Each structure stands twice: as C-alpha cells, then as structure tokens.
Amino acid sequence: MNSTELESSVRSVTVYRGRAMITREASARLAEGDHVLVFPGLPENLDRDSLQVRGTGDAVLGECAFETEYFEEDTDRIRAPLLENRRKLADELDDIGAELSRIAGEAAFLERITALVTAPPAAGGNGPGPAPIPQTALDVALWTGMTGFYRDRRAELDGRRLKAERKVRDLQARIESLDARLEDLGESDRRSRQVVRVGIRKKSPGDLVLRLSYMISGPTWRPVYNLRAAGDSDTLELEYDAYVSQATGEDWSGIELRLSTARVNVSGEIPELRPWRLEFFRPRPAALRSALSMESAKAVLRETDDYASGAAPSAPYEEEAEEPDLDREEAEVRDSGAGVVFTVAGGGGVSGDNRDTRVGLARRQLPASFLHKAVPKLSEFAYLTARFKNGSDVPILPGAVNIFFDGSFVSRSAFGLIMPGQEAEASLGVDEGVAVEYRLLKRFRKEEGLVSKRISEQFEYRIRIANNRPRPADLKVTDQFPLSSDKDLVVKAIQPQARDNPKEIAVDDEARITWAFTLKPGETRELPLSYLVEYPSDRRIEGL
C-alpha cells in the first residue's frame, strides 16, 4: 500500500472562547488502488474525538487514525530553526571563551618573561656586598628592544581580548533575543509529531482533495470597542472589533476566519436536580473543618483567577488627528442558533506566537440621547453620558470600550452584554464645556436653651452650573442632606424642597437630592442647598 505525506495548509478557522475548529486542505494526484495519506505536523493539543475527514474525487474514504511519531530532534517547524540557530551561537560563544582563555594564558606568560628579565640578579657568594651588575644590563639598545617587544605583544593581546569580548556581548544579546522568542512560543521542545493517516481507495487515476477538520484548545478572541461621539451630533459611532490570539506556531494568513460566540466549553447536558435532603446539624471534627475551610478558600481563589483571566487588558491610545477615516469592510454576521458567527472580511492574518491581532467586525451608527451628570460635592466636573439602544442585529458582548469625543481619546470603560433591542448607557468622560462650581457660603452656629442647652448650626451652599457649549445641555445634578442616626440629633432640610418644583427636584428616602433641568447655550443656573443641624451642647457630632 502506497503511503504519501501531504502538504496541507489551513483554509478556514472558527475561533471560540479558548478553542478553535481548524480545517486544513491538501491535494494529491493518485494512481488507482489503495493509498495511505498522511497529514503531518498537527498540534499536540488536538482533540482526537473531533477529527473529521472529507474530500472530493473519485475515491472511497477508509480508516482515519491519529498517531504520534517520535524523533531525536525537535520537530516544531518554528522552534526547530530557532533552536538550531541558538546552538550555533552557543558553540561560537564557547569558541570565543576558549580564545579568551588562550589570550589570558599568553598574557600571563608574557608577564612571567618580563619579571624574569627585569628581576635583579641573586647575591653572589664571594663575600659581602651586592653582586656586580653585568655589562649587558647597562646596554640601552637591549632594554629598548625588550620594551618594544613587551609593548607590541601586550597591545596585540589587548586588541585580541577586546575584540573577543565585544563578540561575546553581541552573541549574548542574540542568544537572549532567541530565548525570548522561544519563551513566547511556549515550552514545547517537541521531539515528536502528531500525524493523521487516512486510508483511500482510488477507483481511477486522478486528483483528490482532502479536508481535515479538528478542534484544538488555546486560541481565543475577545471583543474591543471604539465608541465615538461628537458635540454636534445626536448619534454614536460604534466600532466593533476583536482581538484574536493563538499559539499554534503556524500563522493563519489568507484563511477564512470566523469568530463565534457559542460557548463550546460549557457542557451541553442539561443539569439534573438531585434529591434535596434536610438533616440535623452534626458538628464535624476540628481537623475535618480545617480541611474543608482550606478547600473552600482554594475554590474561591480559582474562581477569582478565572475571572481575572477574562478581564480585558488595557491598550494605549493617542489623540487622533482630524483626518478622514478609511473605509472598512465589515464582517458577515450569521445567527447559528447556539451563538452569533462573524466571518471576518478579508480573512485577516493571525500570527502563531500568541500575539493579539485586531480584526474589524462591524461599524454601527446608534441614535443617542445625551445627559450631563454632576456630583459637585465630590467632583467639580460635569460628566457626559449617552443613552442608546442597540438597534443592530449584533449583540454587544462584554468587553473594553475606548471612548473618543470630538476626535480625541477621553476615557476607557467597559460594556456588559447588550442584546439587540436593549438599551444601555455609556459614560463619555468629563465635558469641560459645562462648568461646575461648589461653594460653602455660610456656616452659622448658635446656642439656645437655659437648662437643656442645644447647639443649632445652619449650612448654606451654592452650586453654580454654566453651559459654555453652543448647544443646549440636559443636566442631572446630585447632592444630599445629612441623615440622623440618633433622636437627639435633628436635621432639618431648608432648601431645596421637592414640593416647590416637583418637575425639576426630587429627594429620595436616603436624602439624596436630584435636580434635572436643561441649560441653553451660555445660560447659568444657581442651585441653593441649605440645612439645619440641632444637637445637645454636651455632645460631639461625627461626620459633619
């Protein structure tokens, strides 16, 4: 039986949250008869139960087997050349280390020769006093030659040493760069490869096309949004994008890329209720209680880690120049019943080194109503919010949203799940076109009573709101009266009173005051706030 190893390429990928369905395609020209076609280099985390083989051509599909072949060398197509390059650099580094050792040895030998030549002669044994100086020691030409020899040899050795040390630094930097790339690819040091063998009976000579599909764990995607608003528009522009990442080691270029919201990691089996039994409390032994407490703590930590891993990482954004945007193709959206599937326009290219790749999905214009909110007691700014309805056919999934106002990045927020037809509110950040001022005008204190003396303190504040924008601004301003937690501590609200203007003023059960009104361009409104606090003179007030 003929065995043929196929060269396959990724044709389409459907990415879920943490998993992906990959379809590879290969073609071959086969003679009539029985054949075994091999798909090599498949991922280690391939789900064997998800394997599917389909094809076109005059043939009968036979058995399909998943196998592991073992080798002496790493078979990863991306890691293998990197490891080989690292080995060559390490060998070169060892050679330079040996050269440095030789240079150090030669330098030590030169110093020993110098010491031997320049050392004074030993004292003679022919009587007291120093030994006579040989005539050759007084030869200036001889010493000049020795000095030149030492200088030339020392300069040569220093030059060789410096050159070798610079080479060591360069090699170490290149090795560190390779180590970083290998670390990004993961600890896979594979000395095996996964293959799928497919049996084929060809009825007649000719071409055959096979498509192999399988599910792998690891690839994922997450939504990210740009929400754009303008001071002269009543609509929001929502750019619906996604970050896709995968560490298969193979770049997904020129493929049909689909992103699905289906939860394939959640079991499809409906949970079944078990009998609910009540019993009397029986104290557990102390050791068992401690073990259960530890297990509960570990469970909480696991849940916390799972939640944190799903949080969207931040990304820097700079202020944008006022230039016309390029047209962007939108993804095709299809409701698959179990979720929504986005087919990315143009396919996109996703690198296999686990880096985030941003792809565009949709762009929608959403009618919105804008409202300025202010809490002057806590912040002397007005915050612009937009209430909108998701009138598109695309659900807005939980994810990070970058907010732009009049072309400039103003803040970062997050969306919860917003289904088609559902209303939501987004904060557009501080709008300095609406000025807020909060001032304490007066604090008046007096003591009353002859026997049971009481303190009476009156507070008066002024809130000033000014609309400096060329358009009317709807505002919602919030403040509060203090609340008493003791019958001897009395709080009396003076201004405002909701009954005086129920259309604009409301006070809730927790003494929060809300003013709702509209300011014309250039208009200023002052909101008075005053209250009285009475308490016994021998008591001290906290929180005032």
C-alpha positions in Angstrom: 0.0 0.0 0.0 1.4 3.4 -1.0 2.0 5.9 1.7 2.1 9.6 0.7 2.8 12.5 3.1 0.7 15.5 2.1 1.5 19.2 2.3 -1.6 20.8 3.8 -2.5 24.4 4.6 -5.1 26.0 6.9 -8.1 27.0 4.8 -10.6 28.1 7.5 -10.7 28.6 11.2 -13.6 29.2 13.6 -12.4 30.6 16.9 -14.4 30.2 20.1 -13.5 31.4 23.6 -10.5 29.2 24.4 -10.9 26.8 21.5 -10.9 26.7 17.7 -12.1 24.5 14.9 -9.4 24.3 12.2 -9.9 23.0 8.6 -6.8 22.0 6.6 -6.8 21.2 2.9 -4.4 19.1 0.8 -4.5 17.8 -2.7 -2.7 14.9 -4.4 -2.6 13.1 -7.7 -3.0 9.4 -7.1 -2.9 6.2 -9.2 -5.7 3.7 -9.0 -5.6 1.4 -5.9 -5.2 1.7 -2.1 -3.3 4.5 -0.5 -2.4 5.9 2.9 -2.3 9.7 3.0 -0.5 11.3 5.9 -1.3 14.8 7.4 1.9 15.6 9.4 2.8 18.3 11.9 -0.6 18.6 13.6 -0.9 20.3 17.0 -0.3 18.3 20.2 -3.5 19.6 21.8 -5.7 18.3 19.0 -9.0 16.8 20.2 -8.9 13.3 18.7 -12.7 12.9 19.1 -13.3 16.0 16.9 -11.4 14.7 13.8 -13.3 14.8 10.5 -12.1 14.0 7.0 -14.0 14.9 3.9 -12.9 15.1 0.3 -13.7 15.4 -3.4 -12.6 13.0 -6.1 -13.3 9.5 -7.5 -12.3 7.6 -4.3 -13.6 5.8 -1.3 -12.7 7.1 2.2 -11.4 4.4 4.6 -10.0 4.4 8.1 -8.7 7.5 9.8 -6.0 7.1 12.6 -4.3 9.6 14.8 -0.7 8.7 15.7 2.4 10.1 17.4 5.8 9.7 15.8 8.9 10.2 17.9 12.3 11.7 16.8 15.6 12.6 18.2 15.3 16.3 17.3 12.7 18.9 17.9 10.1 18.8 15.1 8.4 22.1 15.7 8.6 24.0 12.4 9.1 27.4 14.1 11.0 26.3 17.2 13.4 23.9 15.4 15.3 26.6 13.3 15.4 28.9 16.3 16.9 26.1 18.5 19.4 25.3 15.8 20.5 28.9 15.5 20.8 29.1 19.3 23.0 26.0 19.3 25.3 27.6 16.6 25.6 30.8 18.6 26.3 28.9 21.8 29.1 26.9 20.1 30.5 30.1 18.7 30.4 31.6 22.3 32.3 28.5 23.6 35.0 29.0 20.9 35.4 32.7 21.9 35.6 31.6 25.5 38.5 29.2 24.6 40.2 32.1 22.7 39.9 34.4 25.8 41.5 31.6 27.9 44.4 31.4 25.4 44.8 35.2 25.5 44.9 35.2 29.3 47.5 32.4 29.2 49.7 34.3 26.8 49.4 37.5 28.8 50.4 35.6 32.0 53.4 34.0 30.1 54.5 37.5 28.9 54.4 38.9 32.4 56.5 36.0 33.7 59.1 36.6 31.0 59.2 40.3 31.9 59.6 39.5 35.6 62.4 37.1 34.8 64.3 39.6 32.6 63.8 42.6 34.9 64.5 40.8 38.2 67.8 41.8 39.9 70.5 39.0 39.9 70.8 37.0 43.1 73.6 38.0 45.5 76.9 36.2 44.9 78.7 34.0 47.4 82.1 35.7 47.1 81.8 37.9 50.1 79.6 40.6 51.5 78.0 43.4 49.4 75.9 43.5 46.3 76.7 41.4 43.2 78.3 43.3 40.4 76.0 44.5 37.6 76.6 42.7 34.3 77.8 44.8 31.5 74.8 43.7 29.4 72.4 45.2 31.9 73.7 48.7 31.0 73.0 48.2 27.3 70.4 50.8 26.4 69.7 49.3 23.0 69.0 45.9 24.6 66.5 47.4 27.0 64.8 49.5 24.3 64.3 46.3 22.3 62.8 44.5 25.2 60.5 47.4 26.0 59.3 47.5 22.4 58.8 43.7 22.4 56.6 43.9 25.6 54.6 46.9 24.3 53.9 45.2 20.9 52.9 41.9 22.4 50.8 43.5 25.1 49.0 45.7 22.5 48.3 42.6 20.3 46.9 40.6 23.2 44.8 43.5 24.4 43.4 44.0 20.9 42.5 40.4 20.6 40.9 40.4 24.0 38.8 43.5 23.4 37.6 42.1 20.0 36.6 38.8 21.6 34.8 40.5 24.5 32.8 42.6 22.0 31.9 39.5 20.1 30.8 37.8 23.4 28.4 40.7 24.1 27.0 40.6 20.6 26.5 36.8 20.8 24.9 37.0 24.3 22.4 39.7 23.1 21.4 37.5 20.1 21.0 34.4 22.4 18.8 36.4 24.8 16.7 37.5 21.8 16.3 33.9 20.7 15.5 32.8 24.2 12.7 35.5 24.4 11.2 34.3 21.2 11.3 30.7 22.3 9.7 31.6 25.6 6.9 33.4 23.7 6.3 30.2 21.8 6.0 28.2 25.0 7.8 25.2 26.5 7.1 22.8 23.7 10.6 21.3 23.0 8.9 18.6 20.9 10.7 15.5 19.8 7.6 14.0 18.3 5.0 15.0 15.8 1.3 14.2 15.6 0.0 12.8 12.3 -3.3 11.6 10.9 -3.3 8.7 8.5 -6.2 8.4 6.1 -6.9 5.3 4.1 -8.1 5.9 0.5 -9.1 3.6 -2.3 -8.8 5.4 -5.6 -11.2 4.0 -8.2 -9.4 5.6 -11.1 -6.2 7.7 -11.5 -6.7 11.4 -10.9 -6.7 14.3 -8.5 -8.0 14.1 -4.9 -8.8 16.9 -2.5 -9.0 16.2 1.3 -10.1 18.4 4.1 -9.2 17.6 7.6 -11.0 19.3 10.5 -10.2 19.2 14.2 -10.7 21.1 17.4 -7.8 22.5 19.5 -7.7 24.3 22.8 -5.9 27.6 23.3 -6.9 30.0 20.5 -9.3 32.7 21.8 -10.8 36.0 20.9 -12.3 38.9 22.9 -14.3 41.9 21.7 -13.0 45.5 21.9 -14.9 48.6 21.0 -14.3 52.2 20.0 -17.2 54.5 20.8 -17.1 57.8 19.1 -19.2 60.9 19.9 -19.3 64.4 18.7 -20.6 67.6 20.3 -22.6 68.5 17.2 -24.2 65.1 16.6 -27.0 63.1 18.2 -25.6 59.7 17.2 -22.8 57.5 18.4 -20.5 55.6 16.1 -19.7 52.1 17.5 -16.7 50.3 16.0 -17.0 46.6 16.9 -13.5 44.9 16.7 -11.9 41.8 18.2 -8.5 40.7 19.4 -7.6 37.2 18.2 -4.6 35.2 19.6 -3.3 31.8 19.1 0.0 30.0 19.8 -0.2 27.0 17.4 3.2 28.1 15.9 1.5 28.5 12.5 0.5 31.8 11.0 -3.1 32.0 9.8 -2.8 34.0 6.7 -5.2 34.2 3.8 -7.7 32.0 5.5 -11.5 32.2 6.1 -11.6 33.4 9.7 -14.8 33.1 11.7 -15.4 34.2 15.3 -18.2 32.5 17.2 -19.9 33.5 20.4 -21.1 29.9 21.1 -19.9 28.5 24.5 -18.3 25.3 23.4 -16.5 25.0 26.8 -19.9 24.7 28.6 -21.4 21.3 28.7 -24.4 20.8 26.5 -26.0 18.4 29.0 -29.0 19.9 31.0 -28.2 19.7 34.7 -30.4 17.3 36.7 -31.8 18.1 40.1 -30.9 15.6 42.8 -33.0 14.9 46.0 -32.8 17.8 48.5 -32.5 16.3 51.9 -32.6 18.0 55.3 -30.9 16.7 58.4 -30.0 17.8 61.9 -26.7 19.6 62.4 -23.9 17.3 63.5 -20.6 19.1 64.5 -17.6 17.9 62.4 -14.2 17.1 64.0 -11.9 20.1 64.1 -9.4 18.6 61.6 -12.2 18.0 59.0 -13.5 21.5 59.4 -10.0 22.9 58.8 -9.6 20.8 55.7 -13.0 21.9 54.3 -12.1 25.5 55.0 -8.9 25.2 53.0 -10.7 23.6 50.1 -13.3 26.4 50.2 -10.6 29.0 50.1 -8.9 27.3 47.1 -12.2 27.2 45.3 -12.6 31.0 45.8 -9.1 31.6 44.6 -9.8 29.5 41.5 -12.9 31.5 40.7 -11.0 34.8 41.2 -8.3 33.7 38.9 -10.8 32.6 36.2 -12.5 36.0 36.4 -9.2 37.9 36.3 -8.0 36.0 33.3 -11.1 37.1 31.4 -10.6 40.7 32.1 -9.6 42.8 29.1 -6.1 44.2 29.2 -5.6 47.8 28.6 -4.1 49.3 25.5 -2.6 52.7 25.0 -4.3 55.2 22.7 -3.2 58.6 21.5 -5.2 61.6 20.4 -6.2 61.2 16.8 -5.7 63.8 14.1 -8.7 65.2 12.3 -8.4 63.2 9.1 -11.0 61.3 7.1 -11.3 57.6 8.1 -10.6 54.9 5.6 -13.5 52.7 4.5 -13.5 49.4 6.4 -15.1 46.1 5.3 -17.4 44.6 7.9 -17.7 41.0 8.9 -20.6 38.9 7.7 -22.9 38.2 10.7 -24.9 34.9 11.0 -27.0 33.6 13.8 -26.1 29.9 14.2 -28.7 29.2 16.9 -26.1 28.4 19.5 -24.5 31.8 19.0 -23.5 34.5 16.6 -20.8 33.8 14.0 -18.7 36.7 12.5 -17.0 35.9 9.2 -14.1 38.4 9.1 -13.9 40.3 5.8 -10.7 39.7 4.0 -9.8 36.8 6.3 -7.1 38.7 8.3 -3.8 37.3 9.3 -3.2 36.0 12.8 0.3 35.2 13.9 1.1 31.9 15.7 3.1 33.4 18.6 0.2 34.3 20.8 0.3 38.0 20.0 -3.1 39.8 19.8 -4.2 40.6 16.3 -7.0 43.1 15.9 -9.7 42.5 13.3 -12.7 44.6 12.3 -16.2 43.1 12.7 -18.8 45.9 12.4 -19.5 49.6 12.5 -22.8 50.9 13.6 -24.5 54.3 13.9 -26.6 54.4 17.1 -29.1 57.2 17.8 -28.4 58.5 21.4 -29.7 61.0 24.0 -27.0 62.8 25.9 -27.1 63.8 29.5 -24.6 65.7 31.7 -24.3 64.3 35.2 -22.6 66.1 38.1 -22.0 65.4 41.8 -20.5 68.8 42.8 -19.9 67.7 46.4 -17.4 65.1 45.2 -16.2 66.5 41.8 -16.3 69.9 40.2 -16.7 68.4 36.7 -19.7 67.5 34.6 -19.7 64.0 33.1 -21.3 63.5 29.7 -23.3 60.3 29.3 -25.1 58.8 26.3 -28.1 56.6 26.5 -28.5 54.5 23.4 -30.4 51.5 22.1 -28.6 48.6 20.4 -30.7 48.7 17.2 -28.3 46.5 15.3 -28.5 42.7 14.7 -25.2 42.2 16.5 -25.1 41.6 20.3 -22.6 43.8 22.1 -20.6 41.4 24.1 -18.8 42.2 27.4 -15.5 43.9 26.6 -13.3 47.0 26.9 -14.5 50.2 25.2 -12.3 53.1 24.3 -14.3 56.4 24.2 -13.5 59.2 21.8 -15.1 62.6 21.9 -14.7 65.1 19.1 -11.8 63.0 17.7 -9.8 62.8 21.0 -9.5 59.9 23.3 -11.2 60.8 26.6 -11.6 57.7 28.7 -11.8 53.9 28.9 -14.7 51.9 30.1 -16.3 48.5 29.6 -19.6 47.2 28.2 -21.7 44.5 29.7 -23.8 42.2 27.5 -26.2 44.4 25.4 -28.5 42.3 23.2 -30.2 43.7 20.0 -33.0 46.0 21.0 -31.7 46.5 24.6 -30.9 50.0 25.9 -27.7 50.9 27.7 -25.8 53.9 29.0 -22.2 54.8 28.4 -20.1 57.5 30.1 -18.2 59.7 27.7 -16.0 61.2 30.4 -15.6 64.8 31.6 -17.0 67.6 29.5 -15.3 70.9 30.4 -17.8 72.8 28.2 -20.1 72.6 31.2 -18.6 74.3 34.2 -19.5 73.3 37.8 -18.8 75.3 40.9 -19.5 74.2 44.5 -19.1 76.8 47.4 -19.9 77.0 51.1 -21.5 80.4 51.6 -22.2 80.4 55.3 -21.9 78.3 58.4 -23.9 79.8 61.3 -23.8 78.5 64.8 -25.8 79.5 67.9 -26.6 78.1 71.4 -30.2 78.0 72.7 -31.9 77.0 75.9 -31.5 77.8 79.6 -31.3 74.4 81.2 -31.0 71.9 78.4 -28.8 73.8 76.1 -28.7 72.8 72.4 -26.5 73.8 69.5 -28.0 74.9 66.2 -25.8 75.0 63.1 -27.0 76.2 59.7 -25.1 75.4 56.5 -25.7 77.2 53.2 -24.1 76.1 49.9 -24.3 77.3 46.3 -24.0 75.1 43.2 -23.4 77.0 40.0 -23.7 75.3 36.6 -22.8 77.1 33.4 -23.3 75.8 29.8 -20.5 77.1 27.7 -21.3 74.9 24.7 -23.1 76.1 21.6 -25.9 73.6 22.1 -28.5 73.1 24.9 -27.3 70.7 27.7 -29.6 68.4 29.7 -28.3 68.1 33.2 -28.8 65.9 36.2 -27.1 67.3 39.4 -27.0 65.2 42.6 -26.2 66.2 46.2 -27.6 65.2 49.6 -28.8 66.2 53.0 -27.2 64.5 56.0 -29.1 61.8 57.8 -29.5 61.5 61.6 -28.9 58.2 63.4 -30.0 59.5 66.8 -33.2 61.0 68.1 -31.3 63.8 69.9 -29.7 64.8 66.6 -32.1 66.6 64.4 -31.6 67.5 60.7 -34.0 70.0 59.0 -33.9 70.5 55.3 -34.3 74.1 54.3 -33.5 74.3 50.5 -34.4 72.8 48.2 -37.9 71.4 48.8 -39.2 68.9 46.3 -42.7 70.3 46.7 -41.6 73.7 45.4 -40.7 72.3 41.9 -41.5 68.6 41.6 -40.7 68.7 37.8 -37.0 69.5 38.5 -36.3 68.5 42.1 -36.6 65.1 43.7 -35.5 63.8 47.2 -35.3 60.1 47.8 -35.6 58.1 51.1 -31.9 58.4 51.7 -32.0 62.2 51.5 -30.3 62.3 48.1 -31.3 65.4 46.1 -31.6 65.4 42.3 -32.0 68.4 40.1 -33.0 67.7 36.4 -33.1 70.6 34.0 -31.9 72.0 30.7 -29.5 74.9 30.1 -29.5 76.9 27.0 -26.2 77.9 25.4 -24.5 80.4 27.6 -27.0 80.0 30.4 -26.0 79.7 34.1 -28.1 78.2 36.9 -27.5 78.5 40.6 -28.8 75.8 42.9 -29.2 76.6 46.6 -28.6 74.0 49.2 -29.1 74.6 53.0 -30.0 72.7 56.1 -30.0 73.0 59.9 -28.5 70.6 62.4 -29.5 70.7 66.1 -27.9 68.6 68.9 -27.2 68.9 72.7 -24.3 71.1 73.6 -22.6 68.4 75.5 -22.5 66.0 72.5 -20.0 65.9 69.7 -21.0 65.3 66.1 -19.2 63.0 63.8 -19.4 63.1 60.0 -20.3 66.8 59.8 
